[in-house]
Amino acid sequence: MADLAYAAGWTLVRRSPESAGRAVFRRIADRSWRAHDAGTRGLERNLRRLVGPHATDAQLRALSKAGMRSYMRYYYELFRLPAMGREHILSHTRQSGVEVLEEHVRSGRGVVAALPHMGNWDHAGAWIAARGTPLTTVAQRLRPESLYRRFTSYRESLGMEVLPLTGGANTVGVLARRLREGGLVCLLADRDINGNGLEVDFFGEKARMPSGPAALALNTGAALMPVSLWYEGPYWNIRVHEEVPVAEGASRAARVQETTRALARVFEGAIAEHPEDWHMLQAVFSADHDQDRTRRREIEAAARSGIDSSNETPRGRGR
């Protein structure tokens, strides 16, 4: 069903008038926000760290509404992007700093572009490919496999080489080889998916972020360049930040840790400037990871004992 839904989305959105399609996805965002569903609650849990404890609930809710609309804009454009055309993508993009990135690639020095989940990262990949710089990226393996293959084919059609996060043939080795060849590797880097990320300071709390971008830069000599994305009216905005140098340290682990912390500080500043375009509905902060882990254990324990933890009554019986 998930695969069929995405297939229908790609077909219908491309054939529908753009104004109507955007209006539909905006309504979907508003419906999720009004229902205060799990996605909206997850987004607000993260945004609360940005706005701080003194922000009112009304202020947080207003920001999450804008955030859900931005998130659904990403999904609309995900379906629409292949039909937009190269000239539209180039003419509706505003950027700063990309010339430095492209010069590194032309000179034969690889670049690790590290991005938070902001704006439209699929568009950013299509845009840099349209400018003549091919890239390699990594995608989380979705279920069912047919859906993962559909996403992979879609991104490859935009000019990207896509490797699986898990279950692939030495994905890290391929990324390192691309970088040593002077290529561009783009990685989303503000969420710990595998559970082995490093702890960093982020908006005044501990958060977990992947070590991959820093480790690849250390191992290959590639430039580690943060990239932030946001929307402004009909335009996509891309900022390539200055290179984050690999930190000095007594050990490789210490160097990767400190470099990841420096990367997190750049992300923090970029997200603070455009918080409505940070599409982070999943747990990022360590306290939330711990809370979710505890909740899962409680649910599993209740299941083993035959108790429904949502209402604390034995299975098969009502309240």
Backbone hydrogen bonds, N-H to C=O, Kabsch-Sander energy under -0.5 kcal/mol:
donor,donor_aa,acceptor,acceptor_aa,energy
5,A,1,M,-2.5
6,Y,2,A,-2.3
7,A,3,D,-2.4
8,A,4,L,-2.5
9,G,5,A,-2.3
10,W,6,Y,-2.6
11,T,7,A,-1.8
12,L,8,A,-3.3
13,V,9,G,-2.3
14,R,10,W,-0.9
15,R,11,T,-1.0
16,S,12,L,-1.1
16,S,13,V,-0.5
21,G,17,P,-2.3
22,R,18,E,-2.7
23,A,19,S,-1.8
24,V,20,A,-2.1
25,F,21,G,-2.1
26,R,22,R,-1.9
27,R,23,A,-2.0
28,I,24,V,-2.1
29,A,25,F,-2.0
30,D,26,R,-2.3
31,R,27,R,-2.4
32,S,28,I,-2.2
33,W,29,A,-2.3
34,R,30,D,-2.7
35,A,31,R,-2.3
36,H,32,S,-0.7
36,H,33,W,-0.6
37,D,32,S,-1.6
41,R,37,D,-2.6
42,G,38,A,-2.4
43,L,39,G,-2.3
44,E,40,T,-2.6
45,R,41,R,-2.1
46,N,42,G,-1.4
47,L,43,L,-2.8
48,R,44,E,-2.2
49,R,46,N,-1.1
50,L,46,N,-0.7
50,L,47,L,-0.5
51,V,47,L,-2.3
52,G,48,R,-1.6
55,A,52,G,-1.2
60,L,56,T,-2.2
61,R,57,D,-2.8
62,A,58,A,-2.2
63,L,59,Q,-1.9
64,S,60,L,-2.5
65,K,61,R,-2.0
66,A,62,A,-1.9
67,G,63,L,-2.3
68,M,64,S,-2.6
69,R,65,K,-2.0
70,S,66,A,-2.2
71,Y,67,G,-2.4
72,M,68,M,-2.5
73,R,69,R,-1.7
74,Y,70,S,-1.9
75,Y,71,Y,-1.6
76,Y,72,M,-2.5
77,E,73,R,-2.7
78,L,74,Y,-2.1
79,F,75,Y,-1.7
80,R,76,Y,-2.0
81,L,77,E,-2.8
83,A,80,R,-2.0
84,M,80,R,-0.6
84,M,81,L,-1.7
85,G,81,L,-0.7
89,I,85,G,-2.0
90,L,86,R,-2.4
91,S,87,E,-2.7
92,H,88,H,-1.7
93,T,90,L,-1.1
94,R,236,W,-2.9
96,S,238,I,-1.5
100,V,97,G,-0.8
101,L,97,G,-1.1
102,E,98,V,-2.8
103,E,99,E,-2.1
104,H,100,V,-2.0
105,V,101,L,-1.9
106,R,102,E,-2.6
107,S,103,E,-2.1
108,G,104,H,-0.5
108,G,105,V,-1.1
109,R,104,H,-2.5
110,G,108,G,-0.6
110,G,179,L,-0.6
111,V,183,G,-2.1
112,V,223,A,-3.1
113,A,111,V,-0.7
113,A,185,V,-3.1
114,A,112,V,-0.7
114,A,225,M,-1.5
115,L,113,A,-0.5
115,L,187,L,-2.8
118,M,116,P,-2.4
119,G,277,D,-1.7
124,A,120,N,-1.8
125,G,121,W,-1.9
126,A,122,D,-2.4
127,W,123,H,-3.0
128,I,124,A,-2.3
129,A,125,G,-1.9
130,A,126,A,-2.2
131,R,127,W,-1.2
132,G,129,A,-1.6
133,T,128,I,-2.1
135,L,159,G,-0.8
136,T,184,L,-2.2
137,T,161,E,-3.0
138,V,186,C,-0.6
139,A,163,L,-2.6
142,L,140,Q,-0.6
147,L,144,P,-0.9
148,Y,144,P,-1.6
149,R,145,E,-2.6
150,R,146,S,-1.8
151,F,147,L,-2.4
152,T,148,Y,-2.6
153,S,149,R,-2.7
154,Y,150,R,-2.3
155,R,151,F,-2.5
156,E,152,T,-2.5
157,S,153,S,-1.9
158,L,154,Y,-0.7
158,L,155,R,-0.8
159,G,156,E,-1.4
160,M,155,R,-1.7
161,E,135,L,-2.5
162,V,160,M,-0.6
163,L,137,T,-2.5
163,L,161,E,-0.5
165,L,139,A,-2.6
170,N,168,G,-1.3
174,V,170,N,-2.0
175,L,171,T,-2.4
176,A,172,V,-2.4
177,R,173,G,-2.1
178,R,174,V,-2.5
179,L,175,L,-2.1
180,R,176,A,-2.4
181,E,177,R,-1.4
182,G,179,L,-1.7
183,G,178,R,-2.7
184,L,134,P,-0.6
185,V,111,V,-2.8
186,C,136,T,-2.5
187,L,113,A,-2.8
189,A,115,L,-3.2
192,D,208,R,-0.8
193,I,191,R,-0.9
198,L,209,M,-3.1
200,V,207,A,-3.0
202,F,205,E,-3.2
205,E,202,F,-1.3
207,A,200,V,-2.5
208,R,284,V,-2.3
209,M,198,L,-2.6
215,A,211,S,-2.5
216,L,212,G,-2.8
217,A,213,P,-2.1
218,L,214,A,-2.3
219,N,215,A,-2.5
220,T,216,L,-2.0
221,G,217,A,-1.9
223,A,110,G,-2.5
225,M,112,V,-2.8
225,M,223,A,-0.7
227,V,114,A,-2.3
228,S,239,R,-2.3
230,W,237,N,-1.7
232,E,235,Y,-2.1
235,Y,232,E,-2.0
236,W,92,H,-2.6
237,N,230,W,-2.6
238,I,94,R,-2.6
239,R,228,S,-2.5
240,V,96,S,-3.1
241,H,226,P,-2.7
241,H,239,R,-0.8
244,V,224,L,-3.4
247,A,255,R,-0.6
255,R,251,S,-1.9
256,V,252,R,-2.4
257,Q,253,A,-2.4
258,E,254,A,-2.4
259,T,255,R,-2.2
260,T,256,V,-2.3
261,R,257,Q,-1.9
262,A,258,E,-2.0
263,L,259,T,-2.1
264,A,260,T,-2.2
265,R,261,R,-1.6
266,V,262,A,-1.4
267,F,263,L,-2.3
268,E,264,A,-2.6
269,G,265,R,-1.8
270,A,266,V,-2.2
271,I,267,F,-2.9
272,A,268,E,-2.1
273,E,269,G,-1.2
274,H,270,A,-1.1
277,D,274,H,-1.6
278,W,275,P,-1.6
279,H,117,H,-2.9
279,H,277,D,-0.9
280,M,278,W,-1.5
281,L,279,H,-0.7
286,S,206,K,-2.3
287,A,206,K,-0.5
288,D,285,F,-0.6
289,H,285,F,-2.1
290,D,286,S,-2.6
291,Q,287,A,-2.2
292,D,288,D,-2.9
293,R,289,H,-2.3
294,T,290,D,-2.4
295,R,291,Q,-2.3
296,R,292,D,-2.4
297,R,293,R,-2.1
298,E,294,T,-2.2
299,I,295,R,-2.3
300,E,296,R,-2.6
301,A,297,R,-2.6
302,A,298,E,-2.5
303,A,299,I,-2.4
304,R,300,E,-2.2
305,S,301,A,-1.7
306,G,302,A,-0.6
306,G,303,A,-0.6
307,I,302,A,-3.1
308,D,313,T,-2.1
309,S,307,I,-0.8
311,N,308,D,-1.2
312,E,308,D,-2.6
313,T,308,D,-0.7
315,R,306,G,-2.2
317,R,314,P,-1.5
